[in-house]
Amino acid sequence: MAIDTMVLLADGEYSPVQALAGRMVADTNGGTTLVNRVHRFYLHNPTHRLVLFKGNWITEGHYIKRPAGEYNIWVPSAEDNHQHGTLPGMWTQADGRQWWHEGFFHQAQPMSIPPLSEDSMCLYGEAVFNIELSKPVGVFLLGGLEIATLGNGVFLQDAHPTYHAALFEELTRTLRRLHMQHQAVISWAPAAISTSELGTQSLDHSRIIVPTAIMAHWKRQPHISTFQRSFIEGTTFELQQWLLERAQAAGAELLDPPIYT
């Protein structure tokens, strides 16, 4: 989701996605759910784009719930690669390339993907946000749009009942080792997240951007583990330098959280 995307809270008000950590949100199961953390992902691929749905800018690969009768799915067929199918409400990628129906993913042919339209914009080196919830559900954006949250657990829970918990248990262990378990917003360098053909997501923990104060803390320690040292030297440091150079080249102030130099 783009910065300042408005998400429905449990009390009926709306809050921008980047300020949701620790808040209770209305969920797609009809209840309320706690937002554990907000995750900010920096992008480097110039083919990334945001698409507009009901006033909300979201990445083209993000899963949204399309109500029956409000959309055309791009169904491949031998006669017409742009055939419009009449299908019930279901979870689909925003650009229509893939949809989840009756426990399976269905893939559109490449030529059936809708072209870049006026209701989309390309991103390069920018950040998008997602939220980590305490249970595998979706949330509502301004305008009533239902959207999946980090992990896609809202529609994968039945097929992979232990996946959502395992994904975030592993992340929590990593953040605890780094003394980052209380950070409200976790920033990730490019290529930190990947999605499988099954819709499950993986997080590359070496892409976590460690705040200045925490980096300095680890540098002062006389004895640290190899795991912890990897976040001070090598890949993570190089990625932080990449972000710093990008910010300086654009004439911008340092990113928040600040970059260790």
C-alpha positions as CSV (number, residue, x, y, z in Angstrom):
1,M,0.0,0.0,0.0
2,A,1.2,3.5,-0.7
3,I,2.0,5.9,2.2
4,D,-1.1,7.5,3.8
5,T,-3.4,4.7,2.6
6,M,-6.4,4.9,5.1
7,V,-7.3,1.7,7.0
8,L,-10.5,1.2,9.0
9,L,-10.0,1.0,12.7
10,A,-12.0,-0.9,15.2
11,D,-13.8,2.3,16.4
12,G,-15.0,3.1,12.9
13,E,-12.4,5.8,12.3
14,Y,-9.6,5.6,9.7
15,S,-5.8,5.9,10.2
16,P,-2.9,6.0,7.6
17,V,-1.2,2.6,7.2
18,Q,2.2,3.9,8.4
19,A,0.7,4.8,11.9
20,L,-1.1,1.6,12.6
21,A,1.3,-0.2,14.9
22,G,-0.4,-1.1,18.2
23,R,-3.8,-0.1,16.9
24,M,-7.0,-2.3,16.7
25,V,-8.4,-2.6,13.2
26,A,-11.7,-3.9,11.9
27,D,-11.0,-7.3,10.1
28,T,-12.7,-9.2,7.3
29,N,-13.9,-11.9,9.7
30,G,-16.3,-9.3,11.3
31,G,-14.2,-8.8,14.4
32,T,-11.2,-6.7,15.4
33,T,-7.5,-7.5,15.3
34,L,-4.3,-6.0,16.7
35,V,-1.6,-4.6,14.3
36,N,1.7,-5.9,15.7
37,R,3.9,-3.9,13.4
38,V,4.0,-1.9,10.2
39,H,6.5,-3.0,7.5
40,R,8.0,-0.6,5.0
41,F,9.5,-2.1,1.9
42,Y,11.8,-0.2,-0.4
43,L,11.5,-1.1,-4.1
44,H,14.2,-1.0,-6.7
45,N,12.5,-2.7,-9.7
46,P,11.3,0.0,-12.2
47,T,8.6,-2.3,-13.4
48,H,6.8,-2.1,-10.0
49,R,3.6,-0.1,-10.3
50,L,0.7,1.0,-8.1
51,V,-2.8,0.5,-9.3
52,L,-5.8,2.5,-8.1
53,F,-8.8,0.9,-6.6
54,K,-11.6,2.9,-4.9
55,G,-9.2,5.7,-4.2
56,N,-6.5,3.5,-2.8
57,W,-3.0,3.1,-4.4
58,I,-1.7,-0.5,-4.0
59,T,1.0,-2.6,-5.6
60,E,-0.1,-4.6,-8.7
61,G,0.7,-8.0,-7.0
62,H,-1.2,-7.3,-3.8
63,Y,-4.3,-9.4,-3.1
64,I,-7.6,-7.7,-2.8
65,K,-11.2,-9.1,-2.5
66,R,-13.1,-8.3,-5.6
67,P,-16.9,-8.4,-4.9
68,A,-19.0,-10.3,-7.3
69,G,-20.4,-8.2,-10.1
70,E,-17.9,-5.3,-9.6
71,Y,-15.1,-6.6,-11.8
72,N,-14.1,-8.5,-14.9
73,I,-11.6,-11.3,-14.4
74,W,-9.2,-11.9,-17.3
75,V,-9.8,-15.5,-18.1
76,P,-7.6,-17.1,-20.7
77,S,-9.3,-19.1,-23.4
78,A,-8.5,-20.6,-26.8
79,E,-10.9,-18.3,-28.6
80,D,-10.4,-15.1,-26.8
81,N,-7.4,-14.2,-24.6
82,H,-9.3,-11.2,-23.2
83,Q,-12.5,-13.1,-22.4
84,H,-14.4,-11.6,-19.5
85,G,-15.5,-14.3,-17.0
86,T,-18.5,-14.0,-14.7
87,L,-17.1,-15.2,-11.4
88,P,-18.1,-14.8,-7.7
89,G,-16.3,-12.5,-5.3
90,M,-12.8,-13.8,-4.7
91,W,-9.2,-12.8,-3.8
92,T,-7.2,-11.7,-6.8
93,Q,-4.0,-9.9,-7.5
94,A,-4.7,-6.2,-8.2
95,D,-3.6,-6.5,-11.8
96,G,-5.7,-9.7,-12.4
97,R,-2.8,-12.0,-13.2
98,Q,-3.8,-14.5,-10.6
99,W,-6.8,-15.3,-8.5
100,W,-7.7,-17.7,-5.6
101,H,-10.8,-19.8,-6.1
102,E,-12.0,-22.8,-4.1
103,G,-8.6,-23.5,-2.6
104,F,-6.5,-23.1,-5.7
105,F,-4.6,-20.3,-7.6
106,H,-5.6,-19.7,-11.2
107,Q,-3.1,-18.1,-13.5
108,A,-4.0,-15.8,-16.4
109,Q,-2.0,-16.0,-19.6
110,P,0.6,-13.3,-20.0
111,M,-1.2,-11.7,-23.0
112,S,-4.4,-11.5,-20.9
113,I,-3.0,-9.1,-18.4
114,P,-4.6,-5.7,-18.6
115,P,-2.3,-3.0,-20.1
116,L,-0.9,-0.1,-18.1
117,S,-3.7,2.4,-17.8
118,E,-4.3,5.9,-16.5
119,D,-5.2,4.4,-13.1
120,S,-1.7,3.2,-12.4
121,M,1.7,4.7,-11.8
122,C,5.2,3.2,-11.8
123,L,7.5,3.2,-8.8
124,Y,11.3,3.3,-8.6
125,G,13.2,3.3,-5.4
126,E,10.1,4.2,-3.3
127,A,8.6,2.6,-0.3
128,V,5.3,0.8,0.2
129,F,3.7,-0.4,3.4
130,N,2.0,-3.5,4.7
131,I,0.8,-4.5,8.2
132,E,1.5,-7.5,10.4
133,L,-1.6,-8.6,12.2
134,S,-1.9,-10.9,15.3
135,K,-4.1,-13.3,13.3
136,P,-4.5,-14.2,9.6
137,V,-7.3,-11.9,8.4
138,G,-7.7,-9.0,6.0
139,V,-8.6,-5.3,6.6
140,F,-10.7,-2.7,5.0
141,L,-9.5,0.4,3.2
142,L,-11.3,3.7,2.6
143,G,-14.1,3.0,0.2
144,G,-14.8,-0.5,1.6
145,L,-12.0,-2.3,-0.3
146,E,-11.0,-5.6,1.4
147,I,-7.3,-6.2,1.3
148,A,-4.9,-9.0,2.3
149,T,-2.2,-8.2,4.9
150,L,1.4,-9.4,5.2
151,G,1.6,-13.1,4.7
152,N,-1.7,-13.4,2.7
153,G,-3.1,-15.5,5.6
154,V,-6.6,-14.3,5.0
155,F,-7.1,-16.7,2.2
156,L,-4.3,-19.2,2.9
157,Q,-5.3,-20.2,6.4
158,D,-7.4,-23.2,5.4
159,A,-4.8,-24.6,2.9
160,H,-1.8,-23.8,5.2
161,P,-3.0,-23.5,8.8
162,T,0.4,-23.2,10.4
163,Y,2.0,-21.0,7.8
164,H,1.0,-17.5,9.2
165,A,2.1,-18.3,12.7
166,A,5.5,-19.8,11.6
167,L,6.2,-16.8,9.3
168,F,5.9,-14.3,12.1
169,E,7.4,-16.4,14.9
170,E,10.6,-16.6,12.9
171,L,10.6,-12.9,12.3
172,T,9.9,-12.2,15.9
173,R,13.0,-14.3,16.9
174,T,15.1,-12.4,14.5
175,L,13.9,-9.0,15.8
176,R,14.5,-10.1,19.4
177,R,18.1,-11.1,18.6
178,L,18.6,-7.6,17.2
179,H,16.9,-5.8,20.1
180,M,14.3,-4.6,17.5
181,Q,11.2,-6.4,18.9
182,H,9.7,-3.1,20.1
183,Q,10.2,-1.2,16.8
184,A,6.8,0.0,15.5
185,V,8.0,0.2,11.9
186,I,10.4,-2.3,10.4
187,S,12.1,-1.1,7.2
188,W,13.3,-3.5,4.6
189,A,15.9,-3.0,1.8
190,P,15.0,-4.0,-1.8
191,A,14.3,-7.6,-2.6
192,A,13.3,-8.4,1.0
193,I,10.0,-10.1,0.2
194,S,9.0,-12.8,-2.3
195,T,5.8,-14.6,-3.0
196,S,5.5,-18.2,-4.1
197,E,3.1,-19.6,-6.7
198,L,1.0,-20.8,-3.8
199,G,0.7,-17.3,-2.5
200,T,2.9,-17.9,0.6
201,Q,5.4,-15.1,1.3
202,S,9.1,-15.3,2.4
203,L,11.1,-12.6,4.2
204,D,14.8,-12.2,3.8
205,H,15.9,-11.2,7.3
206,S,19.3,-10.0,6.1
207,R,17.4,-7.2,4.3
208,I,16.2,-5.6,7.6
209,I,17.4,-2.0,7.9
210,V,18.8,-1.7,11.4
211,P,18.4,1.8,13.0
212,T,21.5,3.8,13.9
213,A,21.2,3.4,17.7
214,I,20.9,-0.4,17.5
215,M,23.8,-0.7,15.0
216,A,25.9,1.4,17.4
217,H,24.9,-0.8,20.3
218,W,26.1,-4.0,18.6
219,K,29.3,-2.4,17.5
220,R,30.2,-1.7,21.1
221,Q,29.7,-5.3,22.2
222,P,33.0,-7.2,22.7
223,H,31.4,-10.6,21.9
224,I,28.5,-11.0,19.4
225,S,27.3,-13.9,17.5
226,T,28.0,-14.5,13.8
227,F,24.2,-14.0,13.2
228,Q,24.3,-10.6,14.9
229,R,27.5,-9.6,13.2
230,S,25.9,-10.2,9.8
231,F,23.6,-7.3,10.5
232,I,26.6,-5.0,11.2
233,E,29.0,-5.9,8.4
234,G,28.6,-7.0,4.8
235,T,25.2,-7.2,3.1
236,T,23.1,-5.1,5.4
237,F,25.8,-2.3,5.6
238,E,26.0,-2.3,1.8
239,L,22.3,-2.1,1.4
240,Q,22.2,0.8,3.9
241,Q,24.9,2.6,1.9
242,W,22.8,2.1,-1.2
243,L,19.8,3.8,0.4
244,L,22.0,6.6,1.7
245,E,23.5,7.2,-1.7
246,R,20.1,7.2,-3.3
247,A,18.8,9.8,-0.8
248,Q,21.9,12.0,-1.2
249,A,21.7,11.9,-5.0
250,A,18.1,13.0,-4.9
251,G,19.0,15.9,-2.6
252,A,16.8,14.5,0.1
253,E,17.3,14.4,3.9
254,L,18.3,11.0,5.4
255,L,15.6,8.4,5.5
256,D,13.7,7.6,8.7
257,P,14.8,5.5,10.5
258,P,18.3,7.0,10.0
259,I,20.9,5.0,8.1
260,Y,24.0,3.9,9.9
261,T,27.1,5.4,8.3
